[in-house]
Amino acid sequence: MSAQPDHHTPARRAAFVLNPTKVDVSVLRARVAAQESRGGWAASQWFETSADDDGRAAAQDAAATQPDLIVIVGGDGTLRAAADVLAGTRIPIGLVPAGTGNLFARELRLPINNLSAAVETAFTGETRLVDLGHAVLVRADGSEERRAFLVMAGIGLDAHMAAHTNQRLKKRIGWLAYSDPIARSILGNKQFDMVYQLDDAPEIALRAHTVIVGNSGSLTAGLLLIPDATVDDGLLDAVVLRPRGGGGWTNIGYRLTFNRLLHRTGFGRFVGRITPQARAIRYAQAKQMRVRFEEEQEIQLDGDPNGSVVSVTLTVEPGALGMRVRTPRRRGRGRGQGRAVAAGAAR
């Protein structure tokens, strides 16, 4: 005789945190209702961000309802703000990408521009442990702020683009809107003095044009910026751009174009071993990175400008303590294999 279902067991329930300007809410609700019916979930609760809330308050309100799943609908910025308050709650997080870059979603191979598939993955996907970055920002007046990030923290050109790119143009043409600030930065080649420290190693002083510290290494259009960065290896990876004129920028462009080949194929790794390391682009890896500057520098976190700082301390919270994110179910691949690959890349 087959077992009878326990009708007293409460149905699972999700909470949605969404940026209503990034998605057609009526279409989203229809897709969610279909998934709820298919999986036996109770009706979800909805929490919208606003001009006064980048996602933190909405995420906090969602977590207070103690749902079985929290789904973030928005871009990297909305997800980063929500991560600030959701880390450590142990509530699985689904992601429906609805931003310009969606770098974190791309890194986890989540469905992009496919609302139905993204909603289905949020409800039914595997729960993967991912690292969470933390940045302690020190302002010129000595005040400190602590912020989370999931993708990248950038200083120099990267932060300048985040702060000064026309947002209306960015919404219309995406990353092409960055072409003007990039061109201006390359022509000006403005650099700054900094001192950095990796874990307990001695401090190192240098001049740089751009510093990017990543929990993830890929950009849009398939460009691999930080080859060894992995979202679940418990480490932060940094790239420092320090070109000397046009030749240096040419070398950087070459590296970014061929990084995926050089670091993700056997032939490419062989070529990399016999090729001298370029001065214009340097990489580093650590659990903690401290950087201080001679003059204030702009900083961005996951594409959002965060003002200017005189120093910043960046640390990583390993996946076991960080975030639990729903990702597509892997086929023909053991559950431990992905982590083994990440560990291998970290060595």
Salt bridges, closest charged atoms under 4 A:
ASP54 OD2 - ARG56 NH1 2.36
ASP84 OD2 - ARG56 NH2 3.03
GLU126 OE1 - ARG330 NE 3.22
GLU145 OE1 - ARG139 NH2 3.20
GLU145 OE1 - ARG147 NH2 3.44
ASP180 OD2 - ARG184 NE 2.97
ASP193 OD1 - ARG207 NH1 3.15
GLU203 OE1 - ARG292 NH2 2.83
ASP232 OD2 - ARG128 NH2 3.13
ASP232 OD2 - ARG339 NH1 3.55
GLU298 OE1 - HIS160 ND1 3.34
GLU298 OE2 - HIS164 NE2 2.96
ASP304 OD2 - ARG80 NH2 3.65
GLU317 OE1 - HIS134 NE2 2.78
